[in-house]
Amino acid sequence: MDTIMQVQSSAELLLKTSNLDTSLKRIAQKVEDQERITFDEGVYLYEHAPLGYLGTLANYIRERKHGSKTYFNRNFHLEPTNVCLYTCTFCSYSRLIKKREEGWEYTLDEMLDMIKKYDEKPVTEVHIVGGVLPQYDVSFYEELFKKIKAHRPELHIKALTPVEYHYIFKKEKISYEEGMKRMADAGLDSMPGGGAEIFHPEIRDQIAGGKCNAEQWLRIHEILHELGLRSNATMLYGHIEEFKHRIDHIERLRQLQDKTGGFQTFIPLKFRNKNNQMSHIAESTTVEDLRNYAIARIYMDNFDHIKAYWPMIGRETAQMSLAFGVNDIDGTIDDTTKIYTMAGSEEQSPALSTRELVNLIRSVNREAIERDTLYNVVQDYTDYQFPNEEVYKGYVALPVVN
């Protein structure tokens, strides 16, 4: 009851603020009335809305949907290769085939050995994504998924993006429908949101030319949803795109979500400028990052969750994002992905223990909830007492014990 009253009072206060222009007040009223804002209103938020306004409005929506609950899961990454056929200008991760000696290409047995290293850990998800190479074809991934399930049936396989699927299905000369059905039959449980970048061709052709286009990316997700499986969605922001391109991107996602309801969470991904062809472009500021999270939460009314990927933006910004519409900060135990560390992410050793991540969430007055990939609650840490620790009372930062 206290939380509901607090949310309502913050919304009323915003609407009564005298220094807001008519357009911002109209948007705030729409949000309070649970009416959808338009494309032009989304652009207007980027161009004119103050940070405090956006935070108040996004937090209002976040708490209306989830209260103070903040989700995380126990996951690990498996990256088959960083050698890739494509030459995305923003990418610091991949190595072209002509420089493949600088990269890695794991065999099926090597990947299974990596999976087995987590046998004694309470992880619930393996996230599989990497470069695109001919030897990693449909049959290869079918065998990989089947062997993972044979070894550990309960482990959720969240694997590959439309970029990989588009390539391997085209190479196999099969339809998206047949290809996704084969992946699901082999053990695929859900799909990550990568490869979306920016949908608008004005930008996509410049930064990710040659990869699947927006329509193909969206269609592959749609087919997955039709099979009864779920997926995530992303947007790479803060490079050469304009605000209208961001809204165009999330508008297309919102439309597909209206049609299928199959997206679980939206993850804005901050462009990092280290070791890539776009190093001359300045990165977005923390203020702009927070504004972007907030506008995503306001615009994407049919998405349940907005996620901040803490290894990319750092722990402190991730904490701040929880007041700007974000209610999920991804995984904990061994998030060893190299994709972002190679691009200059804030976290060069991106791994947090459960205790550390619960501490991060609690210290900003949020409730820490461990989830599985499908947002089923695994453990509520709101009042949890860790071993060798005083009884938890209130939202106080917990000591980190290695």
Contacts in CASP RR format, 6 or more apart in sequence:
PFRMAT RR
TARGET T0000
AUTHOR 0000-0000-0000
METHOD contacts of the structure
MODEL  1
MDTIMQVQSSAELLLKTSNLDTSLKRIAQKVEDQERITFDEGVYLYEHAP
LGYLGTLANYIRERKHGSKTYFNRNFHLEPTNVCLYTCTFCSYSRLIKKR
EEGWEYTLDEMLDMIKKYDEKPVTEVHIVGGVLPQYDVSFYEELFKKIKA
HRPELHIKALTPVEYHYIFKKEKISYEEGMKRMADAGLDSMPGGGAEIFH
PEIRDQIAGGKCNAEQWLRIHEILHELGLRSNATMLYGHIEEFKHRIDHI
ERLRQLQDKTGGFQTFIPLKFRNKNNQMSHIAESTTVEDLRNYAIARIYM
DNFDHIKAYWPMIGRETAQMSLAFGVNDIDGTIDDTTKIYTMAGSEEQSP
ALSTRELVNLIRSVNREAIERDTLYNVVQDYTDYQFPNEEVYKGYVALPV
VN
3 63 0 8 1.000
3 67 0 8 1.000
3 68 0 8 1.000
6 63 0 8 1.000
7 59 0 8 1.000
7 60 0 8 1.000
7 63 0 8 1.000
7 64 0 8 1.000
7 67 0 8 1.000
10 56 0 8 1.000
10 59 0 8 1.000
10 60 0 8 1.000
11 28 0 8 1.000
11 31 0 8 1.000
11 32 0 8 1.000
11 56 0 8 1.000
11 57 0 8 1.000
11 60 0 8 1.000
13 56 0 8 1.000
14 20 0 8 1.000
14 28 0 8 1.000
14 53 0 8 1.000
14 56 0 8 1.000
14 57 0 8 1.000
14 60 0 8 1.000
15 25 0 8 1.000
15 28 0 8 1.000
15 29 0 8 1.000
15 32 0 8 1.000
17 25 0 8 1.000
17 53 0 8 1.000
20 28 0 8 1.000
20 53 0 8 1.000
21 48 0 8 1.000
23 41 0 8 1.000
23 44 0 8 1.000
23 48 0 8 1.000
24 44 0 8 1.000
24 48 0 8 1.000
24 49 0 8 1.000
24 53 0 8 1.000
26 41 0 8 1.000
27 37 0 8 1.000
27 41 0 8 1.000
27 44 0 8 1.000
27 45 0 8 1.000
27 49 0 8 1.000
27 57 0 8 1.000
27 298 0 8 1.000
28 53 0 8 1.000
28 57 0 8 1.000
30 36 0 8 1.000
30 37 0 8 1.000
30 41 0 8 1.000
31 37 0 8 1.000
31 57 0 8 1.000
31 60 0 8 1.000
31 61 0 8 1.000
31 298 0 8 1.000
32 60 0 8 1.000
34 301 0 8 1.000
36 301 0 8 1.000
37 45 0 8 1.000
37 298 0 8 1.000
37 299 0 8 1.000
37 301 0 8 1.000
39 247 0 8 1.000
39 248 0 8 1.000
39 251 0 8 1.000
42 247 0 8 1.000
42 295 0 8 1.000
42 298 0 8 1.000
42 299 0 8 1.000
43 243 0 8 1.000
43 244 0 8 1.000
43 247 0 8 1.000
45 54 0 8 1.000
45 295 0 8 1.000
45 298 0 8 1.000
45 299 0 8 1.000
46 243 0 8 1.000
46 246 0 8 1.000
46 247 0 8 1.000
46 291 0 8 1.000
46 295 0 8 1.000
47 243 0 8 1.000
49 291 0 8 1.000
49 295 0 8 1.000
51 287 0 8 1.000
51 290 0 8 1.000
51 291 0 8 1.000
54 290 0 8 1.000
54 291 0 8 1.000
54 294 0 8 1.000
54 295 0 8 1.000
54 298 0 8 1.000
54 324 0 8 1.000
55 290 0 8 1.000
55 294 0 8 1.000
55 323 0 8 1.000
55 324 0 8 1.000
55 325 0 8 1.000
57 294 0 8 1.000
57 298 0 8 1.000
58 293 0 8 1.000
58 294 0 8 1.000
58 295 0 8 1.000
58 297 0 8 1.000
58 298 0 8 1.000
58 324 0 8 1.000
58 325 0 8 1.000
59 323 0 8 1.000
59 324 0 8 1.000
59 325 0 8 1.000
61 297 0 8 1.000
61 298 0 8 1.000
61 301 0 8 1.000
61 325 0 8 1.000
62 297 0 8 1.000
62 306 0 8 1.000
62 325 0 8 1.000
62 326 0 8 1.000
62 327 0 8 1.000
65 304 0 8 1.000
65 327 0 8 1.000
66 327 0 8 1.000
67 367 0 8 1.000
68 365 0 8 1.000
68 366 0 8 1.000
68 367 0 8 1.000
69 327 0 8 1.000
69 366 0 8 1.000
69 367 0 8 1.000
69 369 0 8 1.000
70 322 0 8 1.000
70 326 0 8 1.000
70 327 0 8 1.000
70 328 0 8 1.000
70 329 0 8 1.000
70 361 0 8 1.000
70 366 0 8 1.000
70 367 0 8 1.000
70 368 0 8 1.000
70 369 0 8 1.000
71 305 0 8 1.000
71 327 0 8 1.000
71 328 0 8 1.000
71 329 0 8 1.000
71 369 0 8 1.000
71 370 0 8 1.000
71 371 0 8 1.000
71 375 0 8 1.000
72 328 0 8 1.000
72 329 0 8 1.000
72 330 0 8 1.000
72 331 0 8 1.000
72 332 0 8 1.000
72 357 0 8 1.000
72 361 0 8 1.000
72 368 0 8 1.000
72 369 0 8 1.000
72 370 0 8 1.000
72 371 0 8 1.000
73 124 0 8 1.000
73 125 0 8 1.000
73 330 0 8 1.000
73 331 0 8 1.000
73 332 0 8 1.000
73 370 0 8 1.000
73 371 0 8 1.000
73 372 0 8 1.000
73 373 0 8 1.000
73 378 0 8 1.000
74 121 0 8 1.000
74 122 0 8 1.000
74 123 0 8 1.000
74 124 0 8 1.000
74 125 0 8 1.000
74 331 0 8 1.000
74 332 0 8 1.000
74 333 0 8 1.000
74 354 0 8 1.000
74 370 0 8 1.000
74 378 0 8 1.000
75 123 0 8 1.000
75 124 0 8 1.000
75 125 0 8 1.000
75 126 0 8 1.000
75 127 0 8 1.000
75 158 0 8 1.000
75 330 0 8 1.000
75 331 0 8 1.000
75 332 0 8 1.000
75 333 0 8 1.000
75 335 0 8 1.000
75 373 0 8 1.000
76 118 0 8 1.000
76 121 0 8 1.000
76 123 0 8 1.000
76 125 0 8 1.000
76 126 0 8 1.000
76 127 0 8 1.000
76 333 0 8 1.000
76 334 0 8 1.000
76 335 0 8 1.000
76 336 0 8 1.000
77 126 0 8 1.000
77 127 0 8 1.000
77 128 0 8 1.000
77 129 0 8 1.000
77 335 0 8 1.000
77 336 0 8 1.000
77 337 0 8 1.000
78 111 0 8 1.000
78 114 0 8 1.000
78 115 0 8 1.000
78 126 0 8 1.000
78 127 0 8 1.000
78 128 0 8 1.000
79 128 0 8 1.000
79 129 0 8 1.000
79 130 0 8 1.000
79 131 0 8 1.000
79 337 0 8 1.000
79 338 0 8 1.000
79 339 0 8 1.000
80 105 0 8 1.000
80 106 0 8 1.000
80 111 0 8 1.000
80 128 0 8 1.000
80 130 0 8 1.000
80 131 0 8 1.000
80 136 0 8 1.000
81 103 0 8 1.000
81 104 0 8 1.000
81 105 0 8 1.000
81 106 0 8 1.000
81 130 0 8 1.000
81 131 0 8 1.000
81 133 0 8 1.000
81 136 0 8 1.000
82 93 0 8 1.000
82 94 0 8 1.000
82 95 0 8 1.000
82 103 0 8 1.000
82 104 0 8 1.000
82 130 0 8 1.000
82 131 0 8 1.000
82 338 0 8 1.000
83 94 0 8 1.000
83 95 0 8 1.000
83 96 0 8 1.000
83 97 0 8 1.000
83 100 0 8 1.000
83 103 0 8 1.000
83 104 0 8 1.000
83 105 0 8 1.000
83 131 0 8 1.000
83 133 0 8 1.000
84 91 0 8 1.000
84 94 0 8 1.000
84 95 0 8 1.000
84 96 0 8 1.000
84 97 0 8 1.000
84 130 0 8 1.000
84 131 0 8 1.000
84 132 0 8 1.000
84 133 0 8 1.000
85 97 0 8 1.000
85 132 0 8 1.000
85 133 0 8 1.000
85 134 0 8 1.000
85 167 0 8 1.000
86 94 0 8 1.000
86 131 0 8 1.000
86 132 0 8 1.000
86 163 0 8 1.000
86 208 0 8 1.000
86 209 0 8 1.000
86 210 0 8 1.000
86 211 0 8 1.000
87 96 0 8 1.000
88 94 0 8 1.000
88 197 0 8 1.000
88 207 0 8 1.000
88 208 0 8 1.000
88 209 0 8 1.000
88 211 0 8 1.000
89 206 0 8 1.000
89 207 0 8 1.000
89 208 0 8 1.000
89 276 0 8 1.000
89 277 0 8 1.000
89 278 0 8 1.000
90 197 0 8 1.000
90 207 0 8 1.000
90 208 0 8 1.000
90 236 0 8 1.000
90 239 0 8 1.000
90 271 0 8 1.000
90 276 0 8 1.000
90 277 0 8 1.000
90 278 0 8 1.000
91 276 0 8 1.000
91 343 0 8 1.000
92 272 0 8 1.000
92 274 0 8 1.000
92 275 0 8 1.000
92 276 0 8 1.000
92 342 0 8 1.000
92 343 0 8 1.000
92 344 0 8 1.000
93 130 0 8 1.000
93 131 0 8 1.000
93 338 0 8 1.000
93 339 0 8 1.000
93 342 0 8 1.000
93 343 0 8 1.000
94 130 0 8 1.000
94 131 0 8 1.000
95 102 0 8 1.000
95 103 0 8 1.000
97 133 0 8 1.000
105 133 0 8 1.000
105 135 0 8 1.000
106 114 0 8 1.000
108 140 0 8 1.000
108 143 0 8 1.000
108 144 0 8 1.000
108 147 0 8 1.000
111 144 0 8 1.000
112 144 0 8 1.000
112 147 0 8 1.000
112 148 0 8 1.000
112 151 0 8 1.000
115 126 0 8 1.000
115 148 0 8 1.000
115 151 0 8 1.000
115 152 0 8 1.000
115 155 0 8 1.000
116 151 0 8 1.000
118 126 0 8 1.000
118 334 0 8 1.000
119 152 0 8 1.000
121 333 0 8 1.000
121 334 0 8 1.000
122 333 0 8 1.000
123 155 0 8 1.000
123 333 0 8 1.000
123 334 0 8 1.000
124 154 0 8 1.000
124 155 0 8 1.000
124 156 0 8 1.000
124 372 0 8 1.000
124 373 0 8 1.000
124 378 0 8 1.000
125 155 0 8 1.000
125 156 0 8 1.000
125 157 0 8 1.000
125 158 0 8 1.000
125 372 0 8 1.000
125 373 0 8 1.000
126 148 0 8 1.000
126 155 0 8 1.000
126 156 0 8 1.000
126 157 0 8 1.000
126 158 0 8 1.000
126 159 0 8 1.000
127 158 0 8 1.000
127 159 0 8 1.000
127 192 0 8 1.000
127 337 0 8 1.000
128 144 0 8 1.000
128 157 0 8 1.000
128 158 0 8 1.000
128 159 0 8 1.000
128 160 0 8 1.000
129 159 0 8 1.000
129 160 0 8 1.000
129 161 0 8 1.000
129 164 0 8 1.000
129 192 0 8 1.000
129 194 0 8 1.000
129 339 0 8 1.000
130 164 0 8 1.000
130 339 0 8 1.000
131 164 0 8 1.000
132 163 0 8 1.000
132 164 0 8 1.000
132 167 0 8 1.000
134 171 0 8 1.000
136 164 0 8 1.000
136 168 0 8 1.000
137 168 0 8 1.000
137 171 0 8 1.000
137 172 0 8 1.000
138 168 0 8 1.000
138 169 0 8 1.000
138 171 0 8 1.000
138 172 0 8 1.000
138 174 0 8 1.000
138 179 0 8 1.000
138 182 0 8 1.000
138 183 0 8 1.000
141 159 0 8 1.000
141 160 0 8 1.000
141 168 0 8 1.000
141 183 0 8 1.000
141 186 0 8 1.000
142 182 0 8 1.000
142 183 0 8 1.000
142 186 0 8 1.000
143 186 0 8 1.000
145 157 0 8 1.000
145 159 0 8 1.000
145 183 0 8 1.000
145 186 0 8 1.000
145 187 0 8 1.000
145 188 0 8 1.000
146 186 0 8 1.000
146 187 0 8 1.000
148 155 0 8 1.000
148 157 0 8 1.000
148 187 0 8 1.000
149 155 0 8 1.000
149 157 0 8 1.000
149 186 0 8 1.000
149 187 0 8 1.000
156 189 0 8 1.000
156 190 0 8 1.000
156 372 0 8 1.000
156 373 0 8 1.000
156 374 0 8 1.000
157 187 0 8 1.000
157 188 0 8 1.000
157 189 0 8 1.000
157 190 0 8 1.000
158 189 0 8 1.000
158 190 0 8 1.000
158 191 0 8 1.000
158 192 0 8 1.000
158 373 0 8 1.000
159 183 0 8 1.000
159 188 0 8 1.000
159 191 0 8 1.000
159 192 0 8 1.000
160 183 0 8 1.000
160 188 0 8 1.000
160 191 0 8 1.000
160 192 0 8 1.000
161 191 0 8 1.000
161 192 0 8 1.000
161 193 0 8 1.000
161 194 0 8 1.000
161 195 0 8 1.000
161 217 0 8 1.000
162 191 0 8 1.000
162 195 0 8 1.000
162 212 0 8 1.000
162 216 0 8 1.000
162 217 0 8 1.000
162 220 0 8 1.000
162 221 0 8 1.000
163 194 0 8 1.000
163 195 0 8 1.000
163 211 0 8 1.000
163 212 0 8 1.000
163 217 0 8 1.000
165 176 0 8 1.000
165 179 0 8 1.000
165 180 0 8 1.000
165 183 0 8 1.000
165 220 0 8 1.000
166 176 0 8 1.000
166 211 0 8 1.000
166 212 0 8 1.000
166 216 0 8 1.000
166 217 0 8 1.000
166 220 0 8 1.000
167 212 0 8 1.000
169 175 0 8 1.000
169 176 0 8 1.000
169 178 0 8 1.000
169 179 0 8 1.000
172 179 0 8 1.000
174 182 0 8 1.000
176 216 0 8 1.000
176 219 0 8 1.000
176 220 0 8 1.000
176 223 0 8 1.000
177 223 0 8 1.000
180 220 0 8 1.000
180 223 0 8 1.000
180 224 0 8 1.000
180 227 0 8 1.000
181 227 0 8 1.000
184 224 0 8 1.000
184 227 0 8 1.000
184 229 0 8 1.000
188 229 0 8 1.000
189 229 0 8 1.000
189 373 0 8 1.000
190 224 0 8 1.000
190 229 0 8 1.000
190 230 0 8 1.000
190 231 0 8 1.000
190 232 0 8 1.000
190 264 0 8 1.000
190 373 0 8 1.000
190 374 0 8 1.000
191 220 0 8 1.000
191 221 0 8 1.000
191 224 0 8 1.000
191 229 0 8 1.000
191 230 0 8 1.000
191 231 0 8 1.000
191 232 0 8 1.000
192 231 0 8 1.000
192 232 0 8 1.000
192 234 0 8 1.000
193 231 0 8 1.000
193 232 0 8 1.000
193 233 0 8 1.000
193 234 0 8 1.000
193 267 0 8 1.000
194 232 0 8 1.000
194 234 0 8 1.000
194 269 0 8 1.000
195 208 0 8 1.000
195 211 0 8 1.000
195 217 0 8 1.000
195 234 0 8 1.000
196 217 0 8 1.000
196 233 0 8 1.000
196 234 0 8 1.000
196 235 0 8 1.000
196 236 0 8 1.000
196 249 0 8 1.000
197 203 0 8 1.000
197 204 0 8 1.000
197 207 0 8 1.000
197 208 0 8 1.000
197 211 0 8 1.000
197 235 0 8 1.000
197 236 0 8 1.000
198 204 0 8 1.000
198 207 0 8 1.000
198 235 0 8 1.000
198 236 0 8 1.000
198 237 0 8 1.000
198 241 0 8 1.000
198 245 0 8 1.000
198 246 0 8 1.000
198 249 0 8 1.000
199 214 0 8 1.000
199 217 0 8 1.000
199 218 0 8 1.000
199 248 0 8 1.000
199 249 0 8 1.000
199 252 0 8 1.000
200 214 0 8 1.000
200 241 0 8 1.000
200 245 0 8 1.000
200 248 0 8 1.000
200 249 0 8 1.000
201 213 0 8 1.000
201 214 0 8 1.000
202 245 0 8 1.000
203 240 0 8 1.000
203 241 0 8 1.000
203 245 0 8 1.000
204 211 0 8 1.000
204 213 0 8 1.000
204 214 0 8 1.000
206 240 0 8 1.000
207 236 0 8 1.000
207 239 0 8 1.000
207 240 0 8 1.000
207 278 0 8 1.000
212 220 0 8 1.000
214 252 0 8 1.000
218 252 0 8 1.000
218 253 0 8 1.000
218 256 0 8 1.000
221 231 0 8 1.000
221 233 0 8 1.000
221 256 0 8 1.000
221 260 0 8 1.000
221 262 0 8 1.000
221 263 0 8 1.000
222 256 0 8 1.000
222 259 0 8 1.000
222 260 0 8 1.000
224 230 0 8 1.000
224 231 0 8 1.000
225 231 0 8 1.000
225 260 0 8 1.000
225 261 0 8 1.000
225 262 0 8 1.000
225 263 0 8 1.000
226 260 0 8 1.000
228 262 0 8 1.000
230 262 0 8 1.000
230 263 0 8 1.000
230 264 0 8 1.000
230 374 0 8 1.000
231 262 0 8 1.000
231 263 0 8 1.000
231 264 0 8 1.000
232 263 0 8 1.000
232 264 0 8 1.000
232 265 0 8 1.000
232 266 0 8 1.000
232 267 0 8 1.000
232 307 0 8 1.000
233 253 0 8 1.000
233 263 0 8 1.000
233 265 0 8 1.000
233 266 0 8 1.000
233 267 0 8 1.000
233 303 0 8 1.000
234 266 0 8 1.000
234 267 0 8 1.000
234 268 0 8 1.000
234 269 0 8 1.000
235 246 0 8 1.000
235 249 0 8 1.000
235 250 0 8 1.000
235 253 0 8 1.000
235 266 0 8 1.000
235 267 0 8 1.000
235 268 0 8 1.000
235 269 0 8 1.000
235 296 0 8 1.000
236 269 0 8 1.000
236 271 0 8 1.000
237 246 0 8 1.000
237 268 0 8 1.000
237 269 0 8 1.000
237 270 0 8 1.000
237 271 0 8 1.000
237 284 0 8 1.000
237 292 0 8 1.000
238 270 0 8 1.000
238 271 0 8 1.000
238 281 0 8 1.000
238 283 0 8 1.000
238 284 0 8 1.000
238 288 0 8 1.000
239 271 0 8 1.000
239 278 0 8 1.000
239 281 0 8 1.000
240 278 0 8 1.000
240 281 0 8 1.000
246 292 0 8 1.000
246 295 0 8 1.000
247 299 0 8 1.000
250 266 0 8 1.000
250 296 0 8 1.000
250 299 0 8 1.000
250 300 0 8 1.000
251 299 0 8 1.000
253 263 0 8 1.000
253 266 0 8 1.000
253 300 0 8 1.000
253 303 0 8 1.000
254 299 0 8 1.000
254 300 0 8 1.000
254 301 0 8 1.000
254 302 0 8 1.000
254 303 0 8 1.000
256 263 0 8 1.000
257 263 0 8 1.000
257 300 0 8 1.000
257 302 0 8 1.000
257 303 0 8 1.000
258 302 0 8 1.000
261 302 0 8 1.000
263 303 0 8 1.000
264 304 0 8 1.000
264 305 0 8 1.000
264 374 0 8 1.000
264 375 0 8 1.000
265 303 0 8 1.000
265 304 0 8 1.000
265 305 0 8 1.000
265 306 0 8 1.000
265 307 0 8 1.000
265 328 0 8 1.000
266 296 0 8 1.000
266 300 0 8 1.000
266 303 0 8 1.000
266 305 0 8 1.000
266 306 0 8 1.000
266 307 0 8 1.000
267 306 0 8 1.000
267 307 0 8 1.000
267 308 0 8 1.000
267 309 0 8 1.000
268 289 0 8 1.000
268 292 0 8 1.000
268 293 0 8 1.000
268 296 0 8 1.000
268 306 0 8 1.000
268 308 0 8 1.000
269 309 0 8 1.000
269 312 0 8 1.000
270 283 0 8 1.000
270 284 0 8 1.000
270 289 0 8 1.000
270 312 0 8 1.000
270 313 0 8 1.000
271 278 0 8 1.000
271 281 0 8 1.000
271 283 0 8 1.000
271 284 0 8 1.000
272 283 0 8 1.000
272 312 0 8 1.000
272 340 0 8 1.000
272 343 0 8 1.000
272 344 0 8 1.000
272 345 0 8 1.000
273 279 0 8 1.000
273 280 0 8 1.000
273 281 0 8 1.000
273 282 0 8 1.000
273 283 0 8 1.000
273 343 0 8 1.000
273 344 0 8 1.000
274 342 0 8 1.000
274 343 0 8 1.000
274 344 0 8 1.000
275 342 0 8 1.000
275 343 0 8 1.000
275 344 0 8 1.000
276 343 0 8 1.000
284 292 0 8 1.000
286 317 0 8 1.000
286 320 0 8 1.000
289 313 0 8 1.000
289 317 0 8 1.000
289 321 0 8 1.000
290 317 0 8 1.000
290 320 0 8 1.000
290 321 0 8 1.000
290 324 0 8 1.000
291 324 0 8 1.000
293 306 0 8 1.000
293 308 0 8 1.000
293 321 0 8 1.000
293 324 0 8 1.000
293 325 0 8 1.000
293 326 0 8 1.000
294 324 0 8 1.000
294 325 0 8 1.000
296 306 0 8 1.000
297 306 0 8 1.000
297 324 0 8 1.000
297 325 0 8 1.000
297 326 0 8 1.000
300 306 0 8 1.000
304 375 0 8 1.000
305 327 0 8 1.000
305 328 0 8 1.000
305 375 0 8 1.000
306 325 0 8 1.000
306 326 0 8 1.000
306 327 0 8 1.000
306 328 0 8 1.000
307 326 0 8 1.000
307 327 0 8 1.000
307 328 0 8 1.000
307 329 0 8 1.000
307 330 0 8 1.000
308 317 0 8 1.000
308 318 0 8 1.000
308 321 0 8 1.000
308 322 0 8 1.000
308 326 0 8 1.000
308 328 0 8 1.000
308 329 0 8 1.000
308 330 0 8 1.000
309 329 0 8 1.000
309 330 0 8 1.000
309 340 0 8 1.000
310 318 0 8 1.000
310 329 0 8 1.000
310 330 0 8 1.000
310 331 0 8 1.000
310 347 0 8 1.000
310 350 0 8 1.000
310 352 0 8 1.000
310 360 0 8 1.000
311 330 0 8 1.000
311 335 0 8 1.000
311 337 0 8 1.000
311 340 0 8 1.000
311 341 0 8 1.000
311 345 0 8 1.000
311 346 0 8 1.000
311 347 0 8 1.000
311 350 0 8 1.000
312 340 0 8 1.000
312 345 0 8 1.000
312 346 0 8 1.000
312 347 0 8 1.000
313 321 0 8 1.000
313 345 0 8 1.000
313 346 0 8 1.000
314 345 0 8 1.000
314 346 0 8 1.000
314 347 0 8 1.000
315 346 0 8 1.000
315 347 0 8 1.000
315 360 0 8 1.000
317 346 0 8 1.000
318 326 0 8 1.000
318 329 0 8 1.000
318 360 0 8 1.000
319 360 0 8 1.000
319 361 0 8 1.000
319 363 0 8 1.000
319 364 0 8 1.000
320 364 0 8 1.000
321 329 0 8 1.000
322 329 0 8 1.000
322 361 0 8 1.000
322 364 0 8 1.000
322 366 0 8 1.000
323 364 0 8 1.000
329 357 0 8 1.000
329 360 0 8 1.000
329 361 0 8 1.000
331 352 0 8 1.000
331 357 0 8 1.000
332 351 0 8 1.000
332 352 0 8 1.000
332 353 0 8 1.000
332 354 0 8 1.000
332 356 0 8 1.000
332 357 0 8 1.000
333 351 0 8 1.000
333 352 0 8 1.000
333 353 0 8 1.000
333 354 0 8 1.000
334 351 0 8 1.000
335 350 0 8 1.000
335 351 0 8 1.000
335 352 0 8 1.000
336 350 0 8 1.000
336 351 0 8 1.000
337 350 0 8 1.000
340 347 0 8 1.000
340 350 0 8 1.000
341 347 0 8 1.000
341 348 0 8 1.000
341 349 0 8 1.000
341 350 0 8 1.000
352 360 0 8 1.000
353 400 0 8 1.000
353 402 0 8 1.000
354 370 0 8 1.000
355 386 0 8 1.000
355 398 0 8 1.000
355 400 0 8 1.000
355 401 0 8 1.000
356 400 0 8 1.000
357 368 0 8 1.000
358 368 0 8 1.000
358 381 0 8 1.000
358 384 0 8 1.000
358 386 0 8 1.000
358 398 0 8 1.000
359 397 0 8 1.000
359 398 0 8 1.000
359 399 0 8 1.000
359 400 0 8 1.000
361 367 0 8 1.000
361 368 0 8 1.000
361 381 0 8 1.000
362 368 0 8 1.000
362 381 0 8 1.000
362 392 0 8 1.000
362 395 0 8 1.000
362 396 0 8 1.000
362 397 0 8 1.000
362 398 0 8 1.000
363 395 0 8 1.000
363 396 0 8 1.000
363 397 0 8 1.000
363 398 0 8 1.000
364 395 0 8 1.000
365 395 0 8 1.000
366 395 0 8 1.000
367 380 0 8 1.000
367 381 0 8 1.000
367 382 0 8 1.000
368 381 0 8 1.000
368 382 0 8 1.000
368 384 0 8 1.000
369 377 0 8 1.000
369 379 0 8 1.000
369 380 0 8 1.000
369 381 0 8 1.000
369 382 0 8 1.000
370 377 0 8 1.000
370 378 0 8 1.000
370 379 0 8 1.000
370 380 0 8 1.000
370 381 0 8 1.000
371 377 0 8 1.000
371 378 0 8 1.000
372 378 0 8 1.000
383 392 0 8 1.000
384 392 0 8 1.000
385 391 0 8 1.000
385 392 0 8 1.000
386 398 0 8 1.000
386 401 0 8 1.000
388 401 0 8 1.000
389 398 0 8 1.000
389 399 0 8 1.000
389 401 0 8 1.000
392 398 0 8 1.000
END
